[in-house]
């Protein structure tokens, strides 16, 4: 498995590196015209989504190959709920259909430590894709990790936990999808999801800071986005 070393100044914590040696997951990275499977070693809590993610990847990967020479066929309506950098405050309802396979695709990107383009609601119990890009204006790594909220849990519970325990708090929550290896500025990937009805959070647990060095996990400083599947 080919694992590229992290950018200087943005090395994962020793704890995360230790977890990575014990677990693995498969994610789908795709650009229009090509698709392939990329190995990844995430945190221990993410390993619970391996079977589901791999099954859905095979399903969507087959559809991807049928439309390998096609670009997205259309762009849905879009809107903004605000430009504030507060947690979960920015997003649109833009949706595209990937070729002729009918799989809903949501174009999501991060800029200024904020997710943009993630809708408040996605379809439940059907495959969907999140085309995720890192559009920061400086060098830093981000990710798109989806957590499922249960038993009355809220976004504020996750933020408080992240502030208290740092990136170690990631393992306290139920993982259901993952963008794979952290994305450098300018990079993109596709996240495959098939979610039962419920409440979810898109989160980033990277700890890099603008200009170098490390700090709190990005989820603790606003890079967190609530949505639901219904």
C-alpha positions in Angstrom: 0.0 0.0 0.0 1.4 3.3 -1.0 1.1 5.9 1.7 2.5 9.3 1.0 4.3 11.1 3.9 2.4 14.1 5.3 3.5 17.6 4.4 6.2 19.1 6.7 4.8 20.7 9.8 1.6 18.7 9.5 2.6 15.2 10.8 -0.2 13.2 12.5 0.1 12.8 16.2 2.0 9.8 17.6 -1.3 8.4 18.8 -2.9 8.6 15.4 0.1 7.0 13.8 -0.1 4.1 16.2 -3.8 3.6 15.4 -3.1 3.7 11.7 -0.8 0.7 11.9 -3.7 -1.4 13.3 -6.5 -0.5 10.9 -7.4 0.0 7.3 -10.2 1.1 5.0 -10.9 1.3 1.3 -12.2 4.5 -0.3 -12.9 5.6 -3.8 -11.1 8.5 -5.4 -12.5 9.6 -8.8 -12.0 12.2 -11.4 -14.4 12.4 -14.4 -13.1 9.9 -16.9 -11.2 7.7 -14.4 -11.8 5.9 -11.2 -9.7 3.8 -8.9 -9.5 2.4 -5.4 -7.1 3.9 -2.9 -5.9 2.3 0.3 -6.0 4.2 3.5 -5.2 3.7 7.2 -7.5 5.9 9.3 -8.2 5.9 13.0 -9.5 2.9 14.8 -13.0 4.2 15.1 -13.3 4.4 11.4 -12.7 0.7 10.8 -16.4 0.0 11.7 -17.4 1.4 8.3 -15.1 -0.8 6.3 -17.6 -3.4 5.1 -20.3 -0.9 4.2 -17.9 1.4 2.5 -16.2 -1.4 0.4 -19.6 -2.7 -0.7 -20.9 0.7 -1.8 -17.5 1.5 -3.5 -17.9 -1.6 -5.7 -21.4 -0.7 -6.6 -20.5 2.9 -7.5 -17.2 2.0 -9.1 -19.1 -0.2 -11.6 -21.3 2.7 -12.4 -18.3 5.0 -12.7 -16.7 2.8 -15.4 -19.9 2.9 -17.5 -19.6 6.7 -17.7 -15.8 7.0 -17.9 -16.0 9.4 -20.8 -18.8 11.5 -19.4 -18.8 14.7 -17.4 -21.5 15.7 -14.9 -24.7 16.1 -16.9 -26.3 18.9 -15.0 -26.2 21.3 -12.1 -29.1 21.7 -9.7 -30.2 24.9 -8.0 -28.0 26.3 -5.4 -28.2 28.7 -2.5 -26.3 29.9 0.5 -27.3 30.0 4.1 -24.6 32.6 5.0 -20.9 33.2 4.9 -20.1 33.2 8.6 -17.3 30.9 9.7 -19.4 29.6 12.7 -19.8 25.8 12.8 -22.1 24.4 10.2 -23.1 27.8 8.9 -22.1 27.6 5.2 -23.6 25.4 2.6 -25.6 25.1 -0.6 -28.1 22.7 -2.1 -26.3 22.2 -5.4 -26.6 18.6 -6.7 -25.3 17.1 -10.0 -26.1 13.7 -11.5 -23.0 11.6 -12.4 -23.5 10.7 -16.0 -26.4 8.3 -16.7 -26.0 6.2 -13.5 -28.4 8.4 -11.6 -26.2 8.6 -8.4 -26.7 12.0 -6.7 -23.5 13.9 -6.4 -22.9 16.8 -4.0 -20.0 19.2 -4.7 -18.4 20.2 -1.4 -15.3 22.1 -0.7 -13.4 23.6 2.2 -12.2 27.2 2.4 -11.3 29.2 5.5 -11.8 26.1 7.6 -15.4 25.9 6.6 -17.3 23.3 4.5 -19.2 24.8 1.6 -21.8 23.1 -0.5 -23.0 20.4 1.9 -26.8 20.4 1.9 -28.9 20.1 5.1 -30.5 17.0 3.8 -29.4 14.1 1.6 -31.3 11.0 0.4 -31.4 8.1 2.8 -30.9 4.4 1.9 -29.4 5.0 -1.5 -25.8 5.5 -2.8 -24.6 9.0 -3.1 -21.3 10.8 -3.8 -19.7 13.8 -2.2 -17.1 15.3 -4.5 -14.8 16.9 -1.9 -12.1 19.5 -2.6 -9.6 21.4 -0.5 -9.7 25.0 -1.9 -7.7 26.8 0.9 -5.4 29.6 -0.3 -2.5 28.3 1.8 -0.9 24.9 2.3 -2.8 22.7 4.7 -4.4 19.3 4.9 -8.2 18.7 5.4 -10.5 15.7 5.4 -14.2 14.8 5.2 -15.1 12.4 8.0 -18.8 11.6 8.6 -20.1 10.9 12.1 -23.5 9.6 13.0 -25.2 11.2 16.0 -27.1 8.9 18.3 -29.0 9.0 21.6 -29.6 12.8 21.5 -26.0 13.7 20.7 -25.4 17.1 19.1 -22.8 19.0 17.1 -21.9 20.9 20.2 -21.1 17.7 22.1 -18.6 16.8 19.4 -17.0 20.3 19.4 -16.7 20.2 23.2 -15.1 16.8 23.1 -12.7 17.9 20.5 -11.7 21.0 22.5 -11.2 18.9 25.6 -9.4 15.9 24.2 -7.9 17.1 20.9 -7.8 14.7 17.9 -8.1 11.7 20.3 -11.8 12.6 20.6 -12.3 11.4 17.1 -12.5 7.8 18.4 -15.4 8.7 20.7 -17.9 8.9 17.9 -19.5 6.6 15.3 -17.8 6.8 11.9 -19.9 6.0 8.8 -17.8 7.5 5.9 -14.3 8.9 5.3 -12.5 10.8 2.5 -9.4 8.7 3.0 -5.9 10.2 3.2 -5.9 13.9 4.2 -6.1 16.2 1.2 -3.4 18.8 0.4 -4.5 22.2 -0.8 -5.8 21.9 -4.4 -6.5 18.1 -4.1 -9.9 16.5 -4.4 -11.5 13.1 -3.9 -14.9 11.4 -3.9 -16.6 10.1 -0.8 -19.1 7.2 -1.2 -22.1 7.1 1.2 -25.2 5.1 1.7 -26.8 6.3 4.9 -29.8 5.2 6.9 -32.2 7.9 8.1 -30.6 9.9 10.9 -28.5 12.9 11.9 -24.9 13.2 10.8 -21.9 15.5 10.9 -19.2 16.2 8.4 -16.0 16.8 10.4 -12.2 17.4 10.0 -9.8 16.0 12.6 -6.6 17.3 11.0 -4.5 19.6 13.3 -2.5 21.7 10.9 -2.4 25.4 11.3 -2.2 28.1 8.6 1.5 28.9 8.2 2.7 25.6 9.7 2.7 23.9 13.0 -0.2 22.2 14.7 -3.1 23.2 16.9 -6.6 21.9 17.9 -8.5 19.6 15.5 -10.3 21.6 12.9 -13.6 20.3 14.1 -13.0 22.2 17.3 -12.6 25.5 15.5 -15.6 25.4 13.2 -14.9 22.8 10.5 -18.0 20.8 11.2 -21.2 20.6 9.3 -24.5 19.0 10.4 -26.9 17.3 7.9 -29.5 14.6 7.9 -30.4 11.7 5.7 -34.1 11.3 5.1 
